[in-house]
Amino acid sequence: MTNTVRLHSKGIHLGYKRNLRNQQCGQSRLLIDGIKDRIARMPSSTCVSE
């Protein structure tokens, strides 16, 4: 792990990591919204497991 950090200048590495994290958050948020939307359309009697 430390070797890869040394290869990058720290700013670029951190920016890259942050960008990845933001992408993942965006994707999961979209996914969650989609699931909520689907749940909203479902009859309330159905059990929803996470």
Secondary structure, 3 states (H helix, E strand, C coil): CHHHHHHCCHHHHHHHHHHHHHHHHHHHHHHHHHHHHHHHHCCCCCCCCC
